[in-house]
Amino acid sequence: MTPRVLVVDDLPFMRSLLGDILRNAGMQIVGKAESGREALNIYAAVRPDVVLLDIAMPEMDGLTALRRLRRDDPGARVIMCSALGEQAMIVRAIQLGARDFVIKPFRPERVVSAITRTLEADGVLEGRRDDR
């Protein structure tokens, strides 16, 4: 199975960088959004396996978008990406249902492993679920 990912970041170069990292890892980018509001619309249309979601964005921030995504789809898998390494933001994102948190600047392998672990934990990646 090829993981289908929605990339959400207000900075075009970050969307491009994440897209390159994910494509190089064999993942499919099913959408790119520059705001939380745009992310909600794309999510509803494409239903990705995972959302990489920035926190600080105009129009609708990532925490608000996370809250709404999880309200509309409690099974939504969201990994937060942000330069805001504040402990309170990480804790709040996890409380709202984020599955992981990747701090910018990030290492490509950290982004890929966050997605892989999230999908493996839910048994989405065939043959990789740990049923111990």
Secondary structure as UniProt FT lines:
FT   STRAND          4..8
FT   HELIX           12..24
FT   TURN            25..26
FT   STRAND          28..33
FT   HELIX           36..46
FT   STRAND          50..54
FT   HELIX           62..72
FT   TURN            74..75
FT   STRAND          78..82
FT   HELIX           87..95
FT   TURN            96..97
FT   STRAND          100..103
FT   HELIX           108..121
FT   TURN            122..123
FT   TURN            126..127
//
